[in-house]
Amino acid sequence: MTAATAIDPAAAATAPRTPPPKPYPRGRIQMPASLLRSPDHAGLAVAAWAVYETLMPRKLGGGRAAARARRCWVGDALGVSEKTLDRARRSLLADGAGGPWLARSAPLGAKRAVRHMALRLPRDTGEAHAAVPAWTLELISPACDPGRRISPNVWRLYGLILLVHPSKADHPLETSNRHLGQLLNASADTGRRRLGDLERAGLVEVTERAGGQLLVRPVHTPKQAAVAAATYATQGRKRIIDPTQPRALTPRRSGHSPLADPGTPQETPELKSPELEAPGPPAVGDVQVDSPL
């Protein structure tokens, strides 16, 4: 099924459920910073909002129209069931502090032609955003290579990295596992695992320095991502050794007292009691007294 058939309900009724490897347009999604950082929305909800944003056609007079995509197609594109997708969409439809993130409407007489529109677009609100390449959503799909497939939570971390590190920056992002975990409202161990998944998918190139500091460079094109994934699979993560850091040396044996042979137990020297000498003959002038019988 293509993106065109996903918008057409008549064609979607007879199309296969599994989405194609490349259903998304070549462009960038303006992901709002408040949605990426929201603790009230899971990674699946963030990715679902991005999918609906890519499916919204452009109007001739300007603006965007609502997307007509059945939930079975969106669920398959994200690798989840329809019930799981419904829970994520409910959090987007809820009226939060800044309003809902998603709106839905059903024309009269068309039960299956439910339309969804992604709300609070940064181009309309002026909110800070991350320009996430739309093709990266393909890595969430089950049609992706299993060795490079990522979860919506991992894709969310990629968007957060792009949020704090714009694509025009020449230098890599200096960060740590703890900082990445804080971006996700999670622990440092969670940040470490999800960063490793991004490396495996080829979405980032990471160089590790002494002390746990990380240099993260996001990847923006499919070709660069394929090369980065192949390099990581064969060589692993790059590491820089600081020449000013002293190395731990093995102590010399000559500088320490000699140790006993580990195979021979140490013997304790025997202490001999002093022997009593026999008395000599009496001296001249001494009176010898015989002991009584």
Residue pairs with C-beta under 8 A, 6 or more apart in sequence:
1 11
1 12
1 15
1 16
1 17
1 18
1 19
1 20
1 23
1 73
2 20
2 23
3 23
3 24
3 25
3 54
3 55
4 11
5 11
5 12
5 15
6 12
6 19
6 23
6 55
6 68
6 69
6 70
6 73
7 55
7 57
7 67
7 68
7 69
8 68
9 68
9 70
9 110
9 112
9 113
12 69
12 70
12 73
13 112
17 72
17 73
17 76
18 76
18 142
18 143
19 73
19 76
19 77
19 141
19 143
20 143
21 138
21 141
21 143
21 144
22 135
22 138
23 77
23 138
23 141
24 54
24 134
24 135
24 137
24 138
25 54
25 134
26 134
26 135
27 54
27 133
27 134
28 131
28 132
28 133
28 134
29 50
29 53
29 54
29 131
29 132
29 133
29 134
30 53
30 121
30 122
30 123
30 129
30 130
30 131
31 46
31 50
31 122
31 129
31 130
31 131
31 132
31 159
31 163
32 120
32 121
32 122
32 125
32 127
32 128
32 129
33 127
33 128
33 129
33 130
33 163
34 98
34 127
35 41
35 46
35 49
35 101
35 120
36 46
36 130
36 156
36 159
36 160
36 163
37 160
37 183
37 185
38 46
39 185
40 91
40 96
41 91
41 92
41 101
42 88
42 91
42 152
42 153
43 151
43 152
43 153
43 154
43 155
43 156
44 78
44 80
44 84
44 85
44 88
44 152
44 153
45 88
45 89
45 91
45 92
45 101
46 152
46 155
46 156
46 159
47 78
47 137
47 140
47 152
47 155
47 156
48 74
48 78
48 85
48 88
48 89
48 92
48 102
48 152
49 92
49 101
49 102
49 118
50 132
50 134
50 137
51 69
51 74
51 77
51 78
51 137
52 67
52 69
52 74
52 102
52 116
52 117
52 118
53 118
53 121
54 134
54 137
55 67
55 68
55 69
56 64
56 65
56 66
56 67
56 117
56 118
57 64
57 65
57 67
58 64
58 65
59 65
64 117
64 121
65 117
66 103
66 105
66 115
66 116
66 117
67 115
67 116
67 117
67 118
68 113
68 114
68 115
69 116
70 112
70 114
71 82
71 85
71 86
71 89
71 114
72 82
74 85
75 81
75 82
75 84
75 85
76 141
76 142
77 137
77 140
77 141
78 85
78 140
78 141
78 152
79 140
79 141
79 142
79 149
80 88
89 102
89 116
92 100
92 101
92 102
93 100
93 101
93 102
93 103
93 104
94 100
98 120
99 119
99 120
100 119
101 118
101 119
101 120
102 116
102 117
102 118
102 119
103 116
103 117
103 119
104 114
104 115
104 116
104 117
105 114
105 115
105 117
106 113
106 114
106 115
107 113
107 115
120 127
122 128
122 129
128 163
129 163
130 159
130 160
130 162
130 163
131 162
131 166
131 167
132 158
132 159
132 162
133 220
133 221
135 222
136 155
136 158
136 203
137 155
138 144
139 148
139 149
139 150
139 155
139 201
139 203
140 149
140 150
140 151
140 152
140 155
141 149
142 149
147 200
147 229
147 233
148 200
148 201
148 202
148 229
149 201
150 197
150 198
150 201
150 203
151 197
153 184
153 194
154 194
154 197
154 198
154 201
156 184
157 180
157 183
157 184
157 191
157 194
157 195
157 198
158 198
158 203
158 204
158 218
160 180
160 183
160 184
161 173
161 180
161 198
161 204
161 216
161 218
162 218
164 173
164 183
165 172
165 173
165 216
165 218
167 218
167 220
172 205
172 207
172 215
172 216
172 217
173 215
173 216
173 217
173 218
174 213
174 214
174 215
175 213
175 214
175 216
176 188
176 212
176 213
176 214
177 188
177 189
177 191
177 192
177 195
177 212
177 214
178 188
178 191
179 191
180 188
180 191
180 192
180 194
180 195
181 187
181 188
181 189
181 190
181 191
181 192
182 191
183 191
184 190
184 191
184 194
195 204
195 206
195 214
195 216
198 204
199 205
199 206
199 228
199 232
199 237
200 229
200 232
200 233
201 225
201 229
202 219
202 224
202 225
202 226
202 227
202 228
202 229
202 230
202 232
203 218
203 219
203 225
203 228
204 216
204 217
204 218
204 219
204 228
205 216
205 217
205 219
205 228
205 232
205 238
206 214
206 215
206 216
206 217
206 237
206 238
207 214
207 215
207 217
207 237
207 238
207 239
207 240
208 214
208 215
208 237
208 238
208 239
208 240
209 215
209 239
209 240
209 242
210 240
210 241
210 242
210 245
219 225
219 228
260 266
282 288
